[in-house]
Amino acid sequence: MPITGGYSGPYEGPLSTLIIKDTACKCGSGGGGGGNIIIADLGPEDFLDPLTWNIKGFAFPLAPDTTSYYAKVIYNKIPIFSPDGGTTKYSYLGYYGKSSGVPTKSSCAFSNDGITWTNRQNVTGPGAVNTGYHFEVILVGTQILLWYWNGVTMGYVPTDMHFATANVNNCQTFLTDASCLNGLAPWIFGGGGSPNGGTYGPCQAFHNPTPTNIPSDPWSYRYTMYVNTTDGSKEFVFLITSDDGITWDLSAGPIIPLGAGGAWDNNDATYLVTWLDAFGEWHGFYSGGQSTPQEGLGYVTSSDGINWTKHPSNPIFKFGAGNWTARCYTPSILKKRGVGTTMLLYWTGDNGAGIRRTYIANPLPYTRLSINAYEPFNQGVYPNAP
């Protein structure tokens, strides 16, 4: 349904054409009335040139850490994320692996623009969190929900993934920690040879505040997750569901097929992160490679979040050129909706000497919606991108 007259903010619903009433226009009949001017024909988002990006630099303070990788970033319009009990608050929060110091793996940092980061903290808490990384994180109210890989056993068991919680006033202190489990339909089979024999942890989690638990609809459960799996040599993406964030059931997968023959992603297609646009089309980035998933990032689209189509220009980024592309993997997407919409893509690079950093980039051109002020706020459907 077209919008007419006085439109000044985001339209919270799907539309095919945006029409604005221009009272100064004299193109209507009778000479004195206003007319309708079509200012945008809108459709599903599309990267006109997925290979053209604006590199913004590195995220997260490096010192005293020796690296930052496997990052996940969340955003809240009102600054709520704090490292000191709520005295200092930020709009952006990032968790990442550091591979040094005590605790061994985990750090977090804070930002007000998603680009310049400060107040780096060691992540502490119960369970295996001190050795955990490969984070996924969502915000539900004032509670931070995190899933991570424990980084210790390298085993083929569901307990390699953990579920933890924290509060926005002390984001670095995990309050609870639990090992994840198999449900009635096991998502990890516990052995090599099967595409879901083992796991290196979460890719992306979704929260549904009003679950209905319809078996044919994976998005109807309280938690749905894209998860990394492995058969011992290749890595994949599976879709799993849960009522409590701990016990998970298999829903579908592998959902991104490996490339055929000599394709750039014929051995690995994993670490999927996505967003859903206002027209119901899904978009995503994933890690791929011919020997490891560290060899590049591909762009995919889907109508249901399960069946994906790869872009013919993939990979959009690949390793092997420059100082920080000995590795190129683990994407994290942040989309800020509304007027002034922006997109930030974070991913891991490597200088070839074992030092890993988190790159930041945004696409040029962004999408064919230009500023894209018309996408609805759908917290809960895609909680990582309010």
The 8 nearest C-alpha neighbors of each residue, nearest first, counted from 0:
[[1, 14, 2, 15, 16, 13, 17, 12],
 [2, 0, 18, 17, 16, 3, 14, 15],
 [1, 3, 18, 17, 19, 0, 4, 6],
 [4, 2, 19, 20, 18, 1, 5, 6],
 [5, 3, 20, 19, 6, 2, 21, 22],
 [4, 6, 7, 3, 20, 19, 21, 2],
 [7, 5, 4, 8, 19, 3, 2, 20],
 [6, 8, 5, 9, 10, 4, 338, 19],
 [9, 7, 6, 10, 338, 372, 337, 373],
 [10, 8, 373, 372, 337, 11, 338, 374],
 [9, 11, 373, 12, 8, 375, 374, 372],
 [12, 10, 375, 9, 374, 373, 376, 13],
 [11, 13, 10, 375, 14, 277, 374, 373],
 [14, 12, 277, 278, 15, 11, 10, 374],
 [13, 15, 16, 0, 12, 17, 1, 41],
 [14, 16, 41, 42, 40, 17, 13, 0],
 [17, 15, 40, 41, 14, 18, 39, 1],
 [16, 18, 39, 1, 2, 37, 40, 38],
 [19, 17, 37, 2, 1, 3, 36, 16],
 [18, 20, 3, 4, 35, 36, 21, 2],
 [19, 21, 4, 35, 3, 22, 34, 18],
 [22, 20, 23, 24, 33, 34, 35, 19],
 [21, 23, 33, 24, 20, 34, 32, 25],
 [24, 22, 21, 33, 25, 34, 32, 20],
 [23, 25, 33, 22, 21, 26, 34, 27],
 [26, 24, 27, 30, 33, 23, 32, 34],
 [25, 27, 24, 34, 28, 33, 30, 32],
 [28, 26, 34, 25, 33, 32, 30, 29],
 [27, 29, 30, 26, 32, 31, 25, 34],
 [30, 28, 31, 27, 32, 25, 26, 33],
 [31, 29, 28, 25, 32, 27, 26, 33],
 [30, 32, 29, 25, 33, 27, 28, 24],
 [33, 31, 27, 30, 25, 29, 34, 28],
 [32, 34, 22, 24, 27, 21, 25, 23],
 [35, 33, 27, 24, 26, 21, 20, 36],
 [34, 36, 20, 19, 21, 18, 37, 33],
 [37, 35, 38, 18, 19, 34, 20, 21],
 [38, 36, 18, 39, 17, 35, 19, 16],
 [37, 39, 36, 18, 17, 40, 19, 16],
 [40, 38, 17, 41, 37, 16, 18, 368],
 [41, 39, 16, 15, 17, 42, 38, 37],
 [40, 42, 15, 16, 39, 368, 43, 17],
 [41, 43, 15, 44, 278, 40, 368, 14],
 [44, 42, 278, 280, 45, 276, 41, 277],
 [45, 43, 366, 42, 367, 276, 368, 46],
 [44, 46, 366, 47, 367, 43, 368, 42],
 [47, 45, 366, 49, 48, 365, 44, 367],
 [46, 48, 45, 49, 366, 364, 367, 365],
 [47, 49, 46, 50, 51, 364, 363, 362],
 [50, 48, 46, 51, 315, 47, 362, 312],
 [49, 51, 315, 48, 52, 316, 312, 314],
 [52, 50, 363, 49, 48, 362, 53, 364],
 [53, 51, 362, 363, 361, 54, 360, 50],
 [52, 54, 361, 360, 362, 55, 363, 51],
 [55, 53, 360, 56, 359, 52, 361, 358],
 [54, 56, 360, 359, 53, 57, 114, 361],
 [57, 55, 359, 54, 358, 58, 360, 114],
 [56, 58, 358, 357, 359, 356, 59, 55],
 [57, 59, 357, 114, 358, 116, 359, 115],
 [58, 60, 116, 61, 108, 57, 117, 67],
 [61, 59, 62, 116, 117, 119, 58, 108],
 [60, 62, 64, 63, 66, 65, 59, 67],
 [63, 61, 64, 60, 65, 66, 119, 59],
 [62, 64, 61, 65, 60, 100, 99, 66],
 [65, 63, 62, 61, 66, 97, 99, 100],
 [64, 66, 61, 99, 97, 63, 62, 354],
 [65, 67, 355, 97, 354, 64, 356, 61],
 [68, 66, 356, 97, 96, 355, 357, 95],
 [67, 69, 96, 70, 347, 95, 357, 356],
 [70, 68, 133, 95, 329, 96, 347, 134],
 [71, 69, 95, 68, 94, 93, 72, 331],
 [70, 72, 94, 93, 331, 135, 134, 95],
 [71, 73, 93, 92, 94, 70, 91, 333],
 [74, 72, 92, 383, 91, 93, 137, 71],
 [73, 75, 91, 90, 92, 76, 385, 72],
 [74, 76, 90, 77, 78, 91, 385, 79],
 [77, 75, 90, 78, 74, 385, 79, 335],
 [76, 78, 75, 79, 90, 89, 74, 88],
 [79, 77, 90, 89, 88, 80, 76, 75],
 [78, 80, 88, 89, 77, 90, 167, 81],
 [81, 79, 167, 89, 88, 168, 78, 90],
 [80, 82, 88, 168, 85, 169, 83, 87],
 [83, 81, 169, 170, 84, 168, 171, 80],
 [84, 82, 85, 81, 86, 169, 87, 168],
 [83, 85, 168, 169, 86, 82, 81, 87],
 [84, 86, 168, 81, 87, 83, 88, 82],
 [85, 87, 84, 83, 88, 81, 82, 168],
 [88, 86, 85, 81, 83, 89, 82, 84],
 [89, 87, 81, 80, 79, 78, 85, 86],
 [88, 90, 78, 80, 111, 91, 79, 110],
 [89, 91, 78, 75, 111, 74, 76, 77],
 [92, 90, 74, 110, 109, 89, 111, 73],
 [91, 93, 109, 73, 72, 108, 80, 74],
 [94, 92, 72, 108, 107, 71, 109, 73],
 [95, 93, 107, 71, 70, 106, 72, 134],
 [94, 96, 70, 69, 68, 106, 67, 105],
 [97, 95, 105, 104, 132, 68, 67, 69],
 [96, 98, 66, 67, 104, 99, 64, 105],
 [99, 97, 104, 103, 96, 66, 65, 100],
 [100, 98, 103, 97, 64, 65, 104, 101],
 [99, 101, 103, 102, 64, 98, 104, 97],
 [102, 100, 103, 99, 104, 129, 121, 105],
 [101, 103, 129, 100, 104, 121, 105, 130],
 [104, 102, 101, 100, 130, 99, 98, 129],
 [103, 105, 98, 96, 130, 97, 131, 132],
 [104, 106, 96, 122, 132, 97, 95, 131],
 [107, 105, 121, 122, 120, 95, 94, 96],
 [106, 108, 94, 120, 93, 119, 95, 171],
 [109, 107, 119, 93, 118, 117, 92, 120],
 [108, 110, 92, 117, 116, 91, 118, 89],
 [111, 109, 116, 91, 113, 112, 89, 115],
 [110, 112, 90, 89, 91, 113, 109, 115],
 [111, 113, 114, 110, 115, 91, 90, 116],
 [114, 112, 110, 91, 111, 115, 116, 343],
 [113, 115, 112, 58, 116, 110, 359, 55],
 [116, 114, 110, 113, 112, 58, 117, 59],
 [117, 115, 110, 59, 109, 108, 114, 58],
 [116, 118, 109, 119, 108, 110, 60, 115],
 [119, 117, 108, 109, 120, 116, 82, 107],
 [118, 120, 108, 117, 107, 60, 106, 109],
 [121, 119, 107, 106, 122, 108, 118, 171],
 [122, 120, 106, 105, 123, 171, 107, 102],
 [121, 123, 171, 106, 105, 172, 120, 107],
 [124, 122, 172, 129, 173, 171, 121, 128],
 [123, 125, 173, 172, 128, 174, 126, 122],
 [126, 124, 176, 128, 175, 127, 173, 174],
 [125, 127, 176, 128, 124, 177, 129, 175],
 [128, 126, 129, 130, 149, 131, 125, 176],
 [127, 129, 131, 130, 126, 124, 125, 123],
 [130, 128, 102, 127, 131, 103, 123, 104],
 [129, 131, 104, 128, 103, 127, 149, 150],
 [132, 130, 149, 128, 150, 148, 129, 104],
 [131, 133, 96, 134, 147, 148, 105, 104],
 [134, 132, 69, 147, 148, 200, 201, 135],
 [135, 133, 147, 132, 146, 71, 136, 145],
 [134, 136, 146, 145, 203, 201, 71, 147],
 [135, 137, 145, 144, 134, 146, 71, 143],
 [138, 136, 144, 383, 143, 382, 139, 145],
 [137, 139, 143, 142, 144, 140, 382, 141],
 [140, 138, 142, 141, 143, 137, 144, 206],
 [139, 141, 142, 138, 143, 167, 166, 137],
 [142, 140, 167, 139, 166, 143, 138, 79],
 [141, 143, 166, 139, 140, 138, 165, 167],
 [142, 144, 138, 165, 164, 166, 137, 139],
 [143, 145, 164, 137, 136, 163, 138, 142],
 [146, 144, 136, 163, 135, 162, 164, 143],
 [145, 147, 162, 135, 161, 134, 163, 201],
 [146, 148, 134, 133, 161, 132, 160, 200],
 [149, 147, 200, 160, 150, 131, 133, 132],
 [148, 150, 131, 159, 151, 130, 127, 160],
 [149, 151, 148, 131, 130, 152, 153, 132],
 [152, 150, 149, 153, 130, 159, 131, 154],
 [151, 153, 154, 150, 159, 149, 155, 156],
 [154, 152, 151, 150, 155, 159, 199, 198],
 [155, 153, 152, 156, 197, 159, 189, 198],
 [156, 154, 197, 189, 190, 196, 198, 153],
 [155, 157, 189, 158, 154, 159, 197, 187],
 [158, 156, 180, 159, 187, 179, 160, 181],
 [157, 159, 178, 179, 160, 156, 180, 161],
 [158, 160, 157, 149, 148, 156, 161, 198],
 [161, 159, 148, 158, 200, 179, 147, 157],
 [162, 160, 178, 179, 147, 146, 177, 148],
 [161, 163, 146, 177, 176, 145, 245, 178],
 [164, 162, 176, 145, 175, 144, 146, 173],
 [165, 163, 144, 175, 173, 143, 174, 145],
 [164, 166, 173, 143, 174, 170, 142, 172],
 [167, 165, 142, 168, 169, 143, 170, 141],
 [166, 168, 80, 170, 169, 141, 81, 79],
 [169, 167, 84, 85, 81, 166, 170, 80],
 [170, 168, 82, 84, 167, 171, 81, 166],
 [169, 171, 167, 172, 166, 165, 82, 168],
 [170, 172, 122, 169, 123, 120, 173, 107],
 [173, 171, 123, 124, 170, 169, 122, 165],
 [172, 174, 124, 165, 164, 175, 123, 163],
 [173, 175, 165, 164, 172, 124, 176, 125],
 [176, 174, 163, 164, 173, 125, 177, 124],
 [175, 177, 163, 126, 162, 125, 161, 164],
 [178, 176, 162, 161, 179, 163, 175, 245],
 [177, 179, 161, 158, 160, 162, 180, 245],
 [178, 180, 245, 158, 161, 160, 246, 157],
 [181, 179, 246, 157, 158, 245, 247, 182],
 [180, 182, 185, 247, 246, 186, 157, 248],
 [183, 181, 248, 247, 184, 185, 246, 180],
 [182, 184, 185, 248, 181, 247, 249, 186],
 [183, 185, 248, 182, 249, 186, 181, 247],
 [186, 184, 181, 182, 187, 248, 249, 183],
 [185, 187, 249, 248, 181, 184, 188, 247],
 [188, 186, 195, 196, 185, 157, 189, 197],
 [189, 187, 196, 190, 195, 185, 186, 197],
 [190, 188, 155, 196, 156, 187, 197, 191],
 [189, 191, 196, 155, 188, 197, 192, 193],
 [192, 190, 230, 231, 196, 193, 197, 189],
 [191, 193, 230, 194, 196, 190, 231, 195],
 [192, 194, 196, 230, 195, 191, 190, 188],
 [195, 193, 230, 229, 196, 228, 192, 235],
 [196, 194, 228, 193, 187, 197, 229, 230],
 [195, 197, 190, 193, 188, 189, 230, 191],
 [198, 196, 155, 229, 195, 228, 187, 156],
 [199, 197, 228, 200, 227, 229, 155, 159],
 [200, 198, 227, 148, 228, 201, 197, 159],
 [199, 201, 148, 160, 198, 227, 147, 226],
 [202, 200, 226, 227, 203, 135, 147, 146],
 [201, 203, 226, 270, 225, 271, 227, 135],
 [204, 202, 225, 224, 272, 135, 201, 226],
 [203, 205, 224, 223, 225, 135, 206, 222],
 [206, 204, 223, 222, 224, 381, 382, 380],
 [205, 207, 222, 379, 221, 208, 380, 223],
 [206, 208, 221, 379, 209, 210, 222, 220],
 [209, 207, 210, 206, 221, 379, 220, 139],
 [208, 210, 207, 211, 221, 219, 220, 206],
 [211, 209, 220, 221, 219, 212, 207, 208],
 [210, 212, 219, 213, 220, 209, 221, 207],
 [213, 211, 220, 219, 210, 214, 216, 221],
 [212, 214, 216, 215, 211, 219, 217, 220],
 [215, 213, 216, 212, 217, 219, 250, 220],
 [214, 216, 213, 217, 212, 219, 250, 218],
 [215, 217, 213, 218, 214, 219, 212, 220],
 [218, 216, 219, 220, 240, 215, 250, 214],
 [217, 219, 216, 220, 223, 207, 222, 221],
 [220, 218, 212, 210, 211, 217, 216, 213],
 [221, 219, 212, 210, 222, 218, 217, 211],
 [220, 222, 207, 210, 242, 206, 208, 241],
 [223, 221, 206, 241, 220, 205, 240, 242],
 [222, 224, 240, 205, 204, 239, 218, 241],
 [223, 225, 204, 239, 203, 238, 226, 205],
 [224, 226, 238, 203, 202, 237, 236, 204],
 [227, 225, 201, 202, 237, 236, 224, 200],
 [226, 228, 236, 198, 200, 199, 201, 235],
 [229, 227, 198, 195, 235, 197, 234, 236],
 [228, 230, 234, 197, 231, 194, 195, 233],
 [231, 229, 194, 192, 191, 193, 196, 232],
 [230, 232, 191, 229, 233, 192, 197, 196],
 [231, 233, 230, 229, 234, 266, 291, 191],
 [234, 232, 267, 266, 229, 230, 231, 235],
 [235, 233, 229, 267, 228, 269, 268, 230],
 [234, 236, 269, 228, 268, 227, 253, 229],
 [237, 235, 269, 227, 253, 226, 254, 228],
 [236, 238, 252, 253, 226, 225, 251, 254],
 [237, 239, 225, 251, 250, 224, 252, 226],
 [238, 240, 249, 250, 224, 248, 223, 247],
 [241, 239, 223, 248, 247, 222, 220, 224],
 [242, 240, 247, 222, 244, 243, 246, 248],
 [241, 243, 221, 244, 222, 220, 240, 246],
 [242, 244, 245, 241, 246, 222, 221, 247],
 [245, 243, 241, 242, 246, 222, 162, 247],
 [246, 244, 179, 243, 180, 247, 162, 178],
 [247, 245, 180, 182, 181, 179, 241, 244],
 [246, 248, 241, 182, 240, 181, 239, 180],
 [249, 247, 184, 182, 240, 239, 185, 186],
 [248, 250, 186, 239, 184, 185, 251, 238],
 [249, 251, 239, 238, 248, 240, 217, 252],
 [252, 250, 238, 237, 249, 253, 254, 239],
 [253, 251, 237, 254, 238, 236, 250, 255],
 [252, 254, 237, 236, 255, 235, 256, 251],
 [253, 255, 252, 305, 236, 237, 306, 256],
 [256, 254, 253, 307, 268, 236, 257, 235],
 [257, 255, 254, 258, 253, 268, 235, 307],
 [256, 258, 265, 268, 264, 266, 267, 259],
 [257, 259, 265, 264, 262, 256, 260, 263],
 [258, 260, 262, 265, 261, 257, 264, 256],
 [261, 259, 262, 265, 258, 263, 264, 257],
 [260, 262, 259, 263, 265, 258, 289, 264],
 [263, 261, 258, 265, 264, 260, 259, 289],
 [262, 264, 288, 289, 265, 261, 258, 287],
 [265, 263, 288, 287, 258, 289, 262, 267],
 [264, 266, 258, 257, 262, 289, 259, 263],
 [267, 265, 289, 233, 264, 290, 288, 257],
 [266, 268, 287, 234, 292, 288, 233, 264],
 [269, 267, 287, 235, 286, 257, 264, 234],
 [268, 270, 235, 236, 286, 271, 285, 234],
 [271, 269, 202, 285, 286, 329, 227, 272],
 [270, 272, 285, 269, 284, 202, 283, 273],
 [273, 271, 283, 284, 203, 331, 202, 285],
 [274, 272, 283, 282, 284, 271, 281, 275],
 [273, 275, 282, 281, 283, 276, 381, 272],
 [276, 274, 281, 280, 279, 282, 277, 273],
 [275, 277, 278, 280, 279, 281, 374, 274],
 [278, 276, 374, 279, 13, 375, 275, 12],
 [279, 277, 276, 43, 13, 280, 42, 14],
 [278, 280, 276, 277, 275, 281, 302, 43],
 [281, 279, 302, 276, 278, 275, 301, 43],
 [280, 282, 275, 301, 300, 274, 304, 302],
 [283, 281, 300, 273, 274, 299, 275, 301],
 [282, 284, 273, 299, 272, 298, 300, 274],
 [283, 285, 298, 297, 272, 271, 299, 296],
 [284, 286, 271, 270, 297, 296, 269, 272],
 [287, 285, 296, 328, 269, 292, 270, 268],
 [288, 286, 292, 268, 264, 267, 295, 294],
 [287, 289, 264, 292, 294, 291, 267, 263],
 [288, 290, 266, 265, 264, 263, 291, 267],
 [289, 291, 288, 266, 292, 267, 233, 294],
 [292, 290, 288, 293, 289, 267, 294, 266],
 [293, 291, 287, 288, 267, 286, 294, 328],
 [294, 292, 328, 326, 327, 291, 295, 288],
 [295, 293, 288, 318, 327, 292, 317, 287],
 [294, 296, 317, 327, 316, 287, 286, 328],
 [297, 295, 286, 316, 314, 285, 315, 328],
 [296, 298, 314, 313, 285, 284, 315, 286],
 [297, 299, 284, 310, 283, 309, 313, 285],
 [300, 298, 309, 283, 308, 310, 282, 307],
 [301, 299, 282, 308, 281, 307, 283, 309],
 [302, 300, 307, 281, 304, 303, 306, 280],
 [301, 303, 280, 281, 304, 279, 300, 306],
 [302, 304, 305, 301, 306, 281, 280, 279],
 [305, 303, 301, 281, 306, 302, 307, 300],
 [304, 306, 303, 254, 307, 301, 251, 238],
 [307, 305, 301, 304, 254, 303, 308, 302],
 [306, 308, 301, 300, 299, 255, 305, 309],
 [309, 307, 300, 299, 301, 310, 306, 255],
 [310, 308, 299, 298, 311, 307, 300, 297],
 [309, 311, 312, 313, 298, 299, 308, 297],
 [312, 310, 313, 309, 314, 298, 308, 299],
 [313, 311, 310, 314, 315, 49, 50, 297],
 [314, 312, 315, 297, 311, 310, 298, 309],
 [313, 315, 297, 296, 316, 295, 317, 312],
 [314, 316, 313, 50, 297, 296, 49, 317],
 [317, 315, 296, 295, 314, 318, 327, 297],
 [318, 316, 295, 294, 327, 314, 296, 319],
 [317, 319, 324, 294, 327, 325, 326, 295],
 [318, 320, 325, 324, 317, 321, 326, 294],
 [321, 319, 324, 318, 322, 325, 323, 317],
 [322, 320, 323, 324, 319, 350, 325, 318],
 [321, 323, 350, 324, 320, 351, 349, 325],
 [322, 324, 350, 349, 348, 321, 325, 351],
 [323, 325, 318, 326, 348, 349, 319, 327],
 [326, 324, 349, 351, 318, 319, 350, 323],
 [325, 327, 324, 349, 348, 293, 318, 294],
 [326, 328, 348, 295, 293, 318, 294, 347],
 [327, 329, 293, 286, 347, 295, 346, 330],
 [330, 328, 346, 69, 270, 347, 286, 331],
 [331, 329, 346, 345, 328, 332, 284, 285],
 [330, 332, 345, 71, 344, 346, 272, 329],
 [333, 331, 344, 343, 345, 334, 272, 330],
 [332, 334, 343, 384, 342, 344, 335, 383],
 [335, 333, 342, 384, 341, 336, 343, 332],
 [336, 334, 340, 341, 385, 384, 342, 333],
 [335, 337, 340, 334, 385, 374, 376, 372],
 [336, 338, 372, 340, 9, 339, 373, 374],
 [339, 337, 372, 340, 9, 336, 8, 370],
 [338, 340, 337, 341, 370, 372, 336, 371],
 [341, 339, 336, 335, 337, 338, 370, 371],
 [340, 342, 335, 334, 339, 343, 336, 361],
 [341, 343, 334, 333, 361, 335, 344, 340],
 [344, 342, 361, 333, 360, 332, 345, 334],
 [343, 345, 332, 360, 359, 331, 361, 333],
 [344, 346, 359, 331, 358, 330, 357, 332],
 [347, 345, 330, 358, 329, 357, 328, 331],
 [346, 348, 357, 68, 328, 327, 356, 329],
 [347, 349, 326, 327, 323, 324, 356, 355],
 [350, 348, 355, 323, 325, 326, 324, 351],
 [349, 351, 323, 322, 352, 354, 325, 324],
 [352, 350, 325, 349, 353, 323, 354, 322],
 [353, 351, 350, 354, 349, 355, 325, 323],
 [352, 354, 351, 355, 349, 350, 66, 325],
 [355, 353, 66, 349, 352, 350, 65, 356],
 [356, 354, 349, 66, 348, 67, 68, 353],
 [355, 357, 67, 348, 66, 347, 68, 349],
 [356, 358, 347, 346, 58, 57, 68, 67],
 [357, 359, 57, 346, 345, 56, 347, 58],
 [358, 360, 345, 55, 56, 344, 57, 54],
 [361, 359, 54, 55, 344, 53, 343, 52],
 [360, 362, 343, 53, 52, 342, 344, 54],
 [363, 361, 52, 365, 364, 53, 51, 360],
 [364, 362, 365, 52, 51, 53, 361, 48],
 [363, 365, 362, 366, 47, 48, 46, 51],
 [364, 366, 362, 363, 369, 46, 367, 361],
 [367, 365, 46, 368, 45, 369, 44, 364],
 [366, 368, 369, 45, 44, 47, 365, 46],
 [369, 367, 371, 366, 370, 41, 44, 365],
 [368, 370, 367, 371, 366, 365, 364, 372],
 [371, 369, 372, 368, 340, 339, 338, 365],
 [372, 370, 368, 373, 369, 340, 374, 337],
 [371, 373, 337, 338, 9, 370, 374, 340],
 [374, 372, 9, 10, 371, 375, 337, 11],
 [373, 375, 277, 372, 371, 336, 276, 376],
 [376, 374, 11, 377, 12, 277, 373, 10],
 [375, 377, 378, 385, 374, 336, 11, 337],
 [378, 376, 380, 375, 379, 381, 385, 382],
 [377, 379, 382, 380, 381, 385, 376, 384],
 [378, 380, 382, 206, 207, 381, 377, 208],
 [381, 379, 378, 377, 382, 205, 207, 206],
 [380, 382, 379, 378, 383, 384, 205, 377],
 [383, 381, 378, 379, 384, 380, 137, 385],
 [384, 382, 73, 381, 137, 385, 333, 74],
 [383, 385, 334, 333, 382, 335, 381, 74],
 [384, 378, 335, 382, 336, 376, 383, 75]]
